[in-house]
Amino acid sequence: MKAAVARPAFGRRRHPLPGLGLSLGLTLLWLGVIVLIPLAALAIKPWELGVQRLGLVLIDPRVLAALRLSFGAALLAALFSVPVGLLLAWTITRYRFPGRRVLDAIIDLPFALPTAVAGLSLTALFANNGWLGAPLAEWFGWQVAFRPAGVVVALIFVALPFVVRSVEPVLRDLRPDAEEAAATLGATRAQTVWRVVLPVLWPATITGFGLGFARAVGEYGSVIFIAGNMPMVSEIAPLIIVVKLEQFDYAAAAGIGLVMLVLSFLILFALNLWQRALRQGQA
């Protein structure tokens, strides 16, 4: 005689994870209210100008110069942050020295420091009479503040921590056995780093590069003071958007923002494809 099988009440199957419906509903609500609805408004608003007027706004030389500076400076900052971030992450994870914890905390400073305070500090530091700006101007003739170089410096400040924090967990999990095996087989330290360590770090490095680039493209507070905001020279795209908003030209501001969104998405999408190809190659 077969034993009776107990069935759940009301004929419903119980999910092994309780609260799935509530969690999924809250997730979709957050995604719709915070992400999808604003992005939909950003995509729809510019077309109130009409195709011709929107095109005139986007091909304005001042707008194009600002977009070139924002994306070019963000790219340079992210590229510079990769080797420096790798070096910092390696130093923090592999060595023990006095002040290591202080250095580790300083790396997170751009996350906690208000961006306006960071901009004022960088401006005071790199101005022609600043601690770093004065010797650079006197010895090399370099002017950093109120020039595109100042924009790159400010964006490095905000992009660097993303590379360090993306690579650091991978380095902590990377056991030194492979490095020791390479050394016993006669590999030099440079060959070990290039052929053993870096291939494991590349996916995380690309992640840090993408996060730093995305943050740098839209950065405003830490750049606005040191840039000088000279049209066609050191004016960034987020400032153009703010100017359009102050003029109540919301459609034009949304149009510039939409261009920045599309360009950033395409770049990040390409980085994700590259990262996936690297992970599949390592599998």
N, C-alpha and C positions, 0 to 999 in steps of 0.2 A: 504494500500500500504506500503510495507516494505521500511524502510529507507536504503539508500545505505551505505554500510560499507566501511570506508576508509582503503585502503591497503597500506602498506609501499612501497616506490619506489623500482622498480626492483624486486619486489616479495620477498624481504629478510626480515626476522624477526629481529627486533631490540632487542638486548640484554639489559636487565635493567642496567647492569654495562658496561659503555662505555670503550673501549680500551681493551677488554678481549683478543682479538687475539694478539695484540702487547705485552701485559703483559705476556701472556702465552708463546709467542715466545721468549721473552727475558729471562724468567725463565728457559725454556728448554735449551736455549743457554748457560746460566751461569752454569746450572747443568751439561751440557755435557763438557764444556771447563774446568771448575774449579774442578769438582768432578769426573765424570765418566771416562773421558779420562786419567787423571793421575792414577786413580785406576786400569784401564785396563792395563796401561803400567806397573804398579807395579805387577800385577798378571801375566803378560806375560814374563817380563824380566828375572826372576830367572830361567826359564826353558831353557835358553840358555846354562846353565851349564850341563844340563842333570840330570836325576833323581838321579844317583849315586853320582855325585859330589855335587849336591845340598843337598842331605842327609848328606854327610860328613861335609858340612859347618854347617848345622843346629845342628848336634850332637857333634860338637866341644865342649869340656868341658868349654872353655872360653866363648863361646856363650851361652851355657846353664846356666852358672853361672850368666852371665849378665842379661839374661831373668828372672831368678829367682829373682835377686835383684830388677830389675825394677818393675816387677809385685807384688812381695811381699812387697816392700817398698811402692808402690802406694796403695796397699790394706790397709796396716797399717795406712798410712797417711789419707786415706779416712775414715777409721773406727774411728780414733782419732778425725777427724774433725766433726763427727756427734754430739757427746754430747757437745763439745765445741761450735760448730756452733749453736746448739739449745739454749744453754745458752746465747750466745751473742745476737742472734736474740730476745730472750725473754727479755733480759735486755734493748735493744734498743727500742723495741716497747711498753713495758709495764711500764717503769719507766722514770721519768724526773729527771735529775741530772746534775750538772755542768760538762761540758766536753762531754756530750752525742753526740753532733754533731761532735766533734773531733774524738771520738771513731768510729762513723759511717763512717767518711771519711777515717780513718786509715784502716778499713776493706777492702776498695777498693784499698789500696796501691799496692798489688800484681798485680792488673790489669794494673796499670799505670807505675809501676817501671820497667825499663829494667831488664830482667832476669839476665844478667851478673852483674849488680850493686847489685841485691839482693844476688847473690852468693858470691860476694866479701864481702858484709856486714855480711852475716851469717858466713862466714869463719873467719873474724876478730872477730866476737862475740863469736864463739864457739871453737876457737883454744885454745891450752893449755895455752897461755898467754892472752886470751881474757877476757872480762868482765864476761862472763858466763862460758867459758871453764875452766878458772883457778880455780874457786871455785869447780866446778864439779870434776875436776881432783884431787884437793887437798883433798877435804872432802870425796868424794865417790869413787875415783879412776876411774871415768868414762871419757873416751875420746870420744868426739862426732865428732869433725872434722877429716876428712880423714879416716873415718870408715863408715860402713853401717848405723850407727845411724845418721851420718850427712846427708846421703841421705834421711832418713825418715824425719828429721827436715826440710830440704829444700822442700820436697814434701808437708808437712803439711802447709808450708808457702803459697804455690800456690793453695792448694786444699780447705783450710778453707773458703775463701770468697764465693765459689760456694754453700756451704751448707747454709751459712748465708743468701745470697741473694735469694736462692730458698725457704727458710722457711719464711722469713720476710714478704712477701706479704700475705701469708695465715694467719699469726698471726695478721696482721693489719686488715684483714677482719673478723677475729674471734671475735665475740661480747662476752663480759663477762657474758651474761645472763646465759649461760649454766653452767659456773663456779659458779655463785652466786646461781643457783638452786641446784647444787650439794652440796654447802656449807650449804644451809638451810636444806637439807635432812640429814645432819650429816656427810658428807664425809670429810675426812681430806684433807689437801692441797696436800699431796702426792697422795692420791687416786683420787683427781680431775684431777691432771696433768696426771696420768697414764691412767685413764679410760675416760676422757672427752677431754683433750687437745691433747694428743699424737696420738690417732686414727685419728684425723683430719689432723695432721701434717705428718703422715707416707708417703703418696704419694709424697709430696714435699720433704721430707727428703731423700727418695730414689732417687729422681731426682738430688738433690744436691750431694748425694753420688756418683752417676754415673758420673756426670759432673766433680767432683773433681778427681775421679779415672781416667777418660779418660785424663784429663789434666796432671795428675801426671805421668802416664805411659810414655808419650812422652816428658816429661820435660828434657831440656838439660842445658840451660844457668845458672839457679840457682843451679844446682846440680854439675856441672863440677868442680867447684873450691873447694867446701867443701867435695866432695867425696874422693879425693885423687887419684882416678883412678888406683888403684892397681888391676891388673888382678886376677881374681878368688876371690877377696875380696870386693872391692868397685867400680868395673867398671860396668857402666850401659849399657843397650842395645843400646840406641842412640849413645853413644860414639863408640861402636863397628861398627855401621853403618858409622859414620864419618871416622873411621880408614879405613874401606873398600873403601870408596869413595876416600880417599887420595891415596890409592894404586891402583886406577882406576879399582877396582874389583866391577863394578856396579851391576853385576848379583848377587853376594853374598850379597851386601848391600840391594838390592831389596828383596832377599829371607828372610833376617832377618826382614826387614820391613813388608813383607807379613805375616810372623808368628805373629808379634805384632798386625797387623791389624785384623787378624782372631781371635786371642785370645781376643782382646778388644771388637770386635763385638759380640762374643758369650757371654761375661760377660754382656755387656750392653743390649743384647737381653734378657737374663735371668732377669735382673733388670726391664726391661720394662714389661715382663710378670708378675712379682711379683707386680709391681705398678698397672697394670690393674686389677689384682685379688683383690687388696685392694680397688680400686675404685668401682668395682662391688659389693664387700661386703658392702661398705658404702651406695650404692644406695638403 
